[in-house]
Structure formats: C-alpha cells, structure tokens
Amino acid sequence: MPDADDFRALARSSPWLWSTLRFTVRWRGEHGLGPVRAWLRRPDVVRVESLDGQLLQIVREQPQPAGGPAPGRRPDGLVAERPDGVSHDAPMYQSYSWIAVLDPVELADGRDPETGERAGPGLAVDGVVEIEHGGRPAWEAVVRPTPLYEPRCGCCSLLRSRLVDRYEWGADSFADAEYPTEFLVRLDRQTGVCVWTEALDGTWVGTGHVLRIEGVDEPMDDALFVEPRRPARGRQPGPARPGRV
C-alpha cells in the first residue's frame, strides 16, 4: 500500500507523467468554474468547452524555454525533489485552481511563509488507500494543511487554510469562519493529477472539485486548437467546430 511519502511524490510528479490530457472538471462551492470539458496539450495549448459541446475558450500560452535541471527521481520513477526556478504550469483557464489540479505540487512540498524556502511537508497525510476514480486507479488520503502549506495562488488554493487566508486577505478575513480540519484528496495514479478535493468539516464542508480523466497522451492535432472563423455578415455559418481527437 502507498504511504504518505508515496502520496507526496505522486503529487509533485505530474508534469513528467503526461503530455496530453482530455478531461471534465467541475467545482463544488465558491470557485464557480465549470463544469467543462478540456483538451490540453503541453506545454502551451488548451481547448475548453461546455459539456454540451459549446466552445468556451482556446488558450495558447508562450511555452517555457526547453531544458532546465531534471528532477530528482525515486527508484519507482516518481519525483523525489523538484528543481527550483522552473515553471511547469499547464495553460491556465480562468484561475490558478486550474493550474493546481493539473500540477498539485502544493499537496507535497511546503515552504516557510516568511522566507519562501522549502521547510517540510505542506500537508499531514493519513490513511493513504488505493481506490478507483472514474474507472481509473487513484490514491486517496485524508490530509490536513500544515503551517508550511503554500498553494499555487493564495486566492484559490486547493485546500482552505486560515493561515493562507490571513496572508492573502489580512488578519481579519473570514474571522467568523470555522476552517476545515480535514480534507479528502485523490490523485490519479498514472498522471498525478488531483482528481478530487473535499472539505470534510467546517464552514466550507463539501466544497472542492471533481475531475474525470477521459484520455491520456492521445494525439491532438493543431486543428483542435484553432479558433473557428466568424461568418461574414449575411452568410450562413461555416462548418462545425473541429473534430474531436
């Protein structure tokens, strides 16, 4: 059975485990993103649709320079330590919650909030179990943020933390809120993507997200990431959106 160290290693490994991803995702609660379906091709493009097939956005970002130091690997191939100063962000849609579910390193490594230096685990991890999520192998754990928990962005962290909110919004923010003490988290075993978060108690009980992976490392043609041409005034619309891959 996987343990807490295995769980953290999987959480920091996602950028090296897949190149294309087709998935649906929805958020329960405050984030308000989705439900949507996406086709994402690293390092620079993503197509996002509503579940009924309406194109919402095609995002094309400038790819990061190639190269950079390689991560330290464990014998099982998962990442033991990530190099600092290198971005592995996938193309973002609407908020950094999107980035965080696709590369959930915040569930692995914490940092000192004063110095920004690595200082220990970002979460206490209990009871890791192997389960199925959306018909795929996954690891599930009950977790608690430590004082070193550092989300990808403080305004849209995967897990709600009083300390994070104080740093982001000020000492008086959400003063009357009862912060969750535990969260249920799932990672897809093949990709390291965070496919489930859920607050188990407190003011935000039940909030989180659910992501279902439909395809990994499928070929994705450039045509999938081309904005449809707008029809000229007075003419009928052209062909339907690009075929799915």
C-alpha positions in Angstrom: 0.0 0.0 0.0 1.2 3.5 -0.7 2.3 5.7 2.3 2.4 9.4 2.9 5.8 9.8 1.2 4.5 8.0 -1.9 1.5 10.3 -2.0 3.7 13.4 -1.8 5.9 12.0 -4.5 3.0 11.4 -6.9 1.7 15.0 -6.1 4.9 16.5 -7.3 5.3 14.3 -10.4 2.5 15.4 -12.7 4.5 17.5 -15.2 6.7 14.5 -16.1 3.9 11.9 -16.3 1.7 13.0 -19.3 1.8 15.2 -22.4 -1.9 15.4 -23.4 -5.0 15.2 -21.3 -8.7 15.1 -22.1 -10.9 15.6 -19.0 -14.0 17.1 -17.4 -13.9 19.1 -14.2 -16.4 20.9 -12.0 -16.0 22.8 -8.7 -18.4 22.4 -5.8 -18.7 25.7 -4.0 -17.0 29.1 -4.3 -14.7 28.8 -7.3 -17.5 28.6 -9.8 -15.5 27.1 -12.7 -17.2 24.6 -14.9 -18.5 22.1 -15.4 -16.3 22.0 -18.6 -14.5 19.5 -20.9 -11.0 20.2 -21.9 -8.3 19.0 -24.3 -4.9 20.1 -23.1 -1.6 19.6 -24.9 1.6 20.5 -23.0 3.2 22.9 -23.0 1.1 25.6 -24.4 -2.5 25.0 -25.6 -5.9 24.0 -24.2 -9.4 23.9 -25.7 -12.3 24.3 -23.2 -15.9 23.5 -24.0 -19.2 23.3 -22.1 -20.4 19.7 -21.6 -22.9 20.2 -24.4 -20.1 21.0 -26.9 -20.1 24.8 -27.0 -16.6 26.3 -27.4 -15.8 28.5 -24.4 -12.1 29.4 -25.0 -8.9 28.3 -26.7 -5.9 29.3 -24.6 -2.5 29.5 -26.2 0.4 30.5 -24.0 4.0 31.1 -24.7 5.8 27.9 -24.0 8.6 27.9 -21.4 12.1 27.6 -22.6 13.2 24.0 -23.1 15.7 22.4 -20.8 16.3 23.2 -17.2 17.6 20.9 -14.5 16.0 17.4 -14.3 14.0 16.5 -11.1 15.5 14.1 -8.6 13.8 10.7 -9.1 12.9 7.8 -6.8 13.5 4.2 -7.8 9.8 3.9 -8.8 10.2 6.9 -11.2 8.2 9.4 -9.1 9.8 12.7 -8.3 11.7 13.0 -5.0 12.7 16.6 -5.5 11.7 19.3 -8.0 14.2 21.9 -9.2 13.5 25.4 -8.1 13.1 28.3 -10.5 11.5 26.3 -13.4 7.8 26.7 -14.3 5.8 23.6 -15.2 2.4 25.3 -15.4 0.0 24.0 -17.9 -2.1 26.6 -19.9 -4.5 28.3 -17.5 -8.2 28.6 -17.8 -9.8 31.4 -15.7 -8.0 30.8 -12.4 -5.0 29.2 -10.7 -7.2 26.5 -9.3 -6.9 25.1 -12.9 -3.1 25.0 -12.6 -3.2 23.5 -9.1 -5.4 20.5 -10.0 -3.2 19.7 -13.0 0.1 20.0 -11.1 -0.8 19.6 -7.4 2.7 20.1 -6.0 1.2 22.2 -3.3 0.0 18.9 -1.8 3.6 17.7 -1.4 6.1 20.4 -0.5 5.7 23.2 1.9 7.6 26.4 2.3 8.4 28.8 5.1 5.9 31.7 4.6 8.4 34.3 5.7 11.5 33.2 3.7 9.9 31.2 0.8 12.4 28.4 1.4 11.5 24.7 1.4 11.0 23.7 5.0 9.0 20.4 5.1 5.7 18.9 4.0 2.8 21.1 3.2 0.3 18.6 4.5 -0.1 15.9 7.1 -1.2 12.9 5.2 -3.1 10.0 6.8 -4.6 6.7 5.6 -3.5 6.5 2.0 -5.5 3.9 0.2 -5.8 2.6 -3.4 -9.2 3.2 -5.0 -10.8 3.7 -8.4 -11.9 7.1 -9.5 -13.7 7.4 -12.8 -12.7 3.9 -13.7 -9.0 4.6 -13.1 -6.6 3.7 -10.3 -6.1 6.5 -7.8 -4.7 7.2 -4.4 -6.9 8.7 -1.7 -5.9 10.2 1.6 -7.2 12.3 4.4 -5.0 15.4 4.8 -4.5 18.5 7.0 -2.6 21.6 5.9 0.5 22.4 8.0 1.7 25.9 8.7 4.0 25.4 5.7 1.2 24.8 3.2 1.8 27.1 0.2 -0.8 27.0 -2.6 -0.1 27.9 -6.2 -2.1 31.0 -5.6 -3.4 32.2 -2.2 -6.7 33.3 -3.6 -7.7 29.9 -5.0 -5.8 27.2 -3.0 -6.9 23.6 -3.3 -7.4 23.4 0.4 -8.8 26.2 2.6 -6.4 27.3 5.3 -6.7 30.1 7.9 -3.0 30.9 7.6 -3.2 31.2 3.8 -6.2 33.4 4.0 -4.5 35.7 6.6 -1.5 36.1 4.3 -3.7 36.7 1.3 -6.6 38.8 2.7 -5.4 40.1 6.1 -5.7 39.1 9.7 -9.4 39.9 10.0 -10.5 37.9 6.9 -13.3 35.4 7.5 -13.0 35.9 11.2 -16.2 34.1 12.0 -15.5 31.1 9.7 -14.9 27.6 11.1 -12.0 26.4 9.0 -11.9 22.7 7.9 -9.6 20.5 9.9 -9.5 17.7 7.3 -9.9 17.2 3.6 -10.3 14.2 1.4 -7.9 14.2 -1.6 -7.5 11.9 -4.6 -4.6 11.7 -7.1 -4.8 9.8 -10.4 -2.1 7.2 -10.2 -1.0 7.4 -13.8 -0.8 11.2 -14.2 -0.5 12.6 -10.7 -3.4 15.0 -11.4 -5.6 15.9 -8.4 -9.0 14.5 -9.3 -10.9 15.1 -6.1 -10.8 17.5 -3.1 -13.5 17.8 -0.4 -13.6 19.7 2.8 -14.8 17.3 5.5 -16.0 19.8 8.1 -16.3 23.5 8.9 -17.9 26.4 7.1 -16.9 25.1 3.7 -17.8 21.5 4.3 -18.4 19.6 1.0 -16.7 22.2 -1.2 -13.9 21.2 -3.6 -13.7 19.8 -7.1 -14.1 16.6 -9.1 -12.1 15.9 -12.3 -12.6 12.8 -14.5 -9.9 11.9 -17.0 -11.2 10.7 -20.3 -7.9 10.2 -22.2 -4.1 10.4 -21.6 -1.4 11.0 -24.2 -3.8 10.9 -27.1 -2.7 12.6 -30.4 -4.1 16.1 -30.5 -4.0 17.8 -33.9 -3.3 21.5 -34.3 -6.8 22.0 -35.8 -8.3 21.3 -32.4 -6.8 24.5 -31.1 -7.8 26.8 -33.9 -10.5 29.4 -33.2 -13.4 29.0 -35.7 -13.7 31.7 -38.3 -16.6 34.1 -37.8 -19.0 34.0 -40.7 -19.1 37.1 -42.9 -22.2 39.3 -42.4 -25.2 37.9 -44.3 -23.7 34.5 -44.8 -24.6 31.2 -43.2 -22.2 29.8 -40.5 -19.4 27.6 -41.8 -18.5 24.1 -40.8 -18.9 23.0 -37.2 -16.0 23.1 -34.8 -13.0 20.9 -35.3 -13.5 17.2 -34.9 -12.5 15.7 -31.5 -9.5 13.5 -31.2 
